[in-house]
């Protein structure tokens, strides 16, 4: 995953009314404090971190993605506010990682950055309200092996 605190992220978050934020019963939702774009979710345990790091060696940073817009997907309990992003490099990496053993319920790759989890019905007012940059740059990549508590940082 491409991650890091992109420039302008605080400005994006400042537009969100804290009363609209959904934190969930276990507190794992809310405002996104680790902005990232997932390259591929669900790599199996047998995919060793050395292989992932080798596959990322050709990436030199910062990794820049274009922001295509703001949208949301609605769940029963909450709305997920997100930035729709795109990058030819992200798509190329997704195709490469799909060749590794993985389990992923999502067919088409739709790169995005979660901004916040909001109470159900509160997300739509932010779709046209957020002032977002045209591009976002990431200074690092991370790989979190299944079951790991901390991600592995990959220099780019």
Secondary structure, DSSP 4 states (H G I P E B T S, - for coil): -EES--TTHHHHHHTS-GGGB---TTS--SB-SS-EE-S-S-B-TTS-HHHHHHHTTT--S-EEEEEEEEEEEE-SSEEEEEEEEE-HHHHHHHHHHTTSSB--S--S---EEEEEEEETT-SHHHHTT----SEEEESEEEE--TT-SSPEEEE-
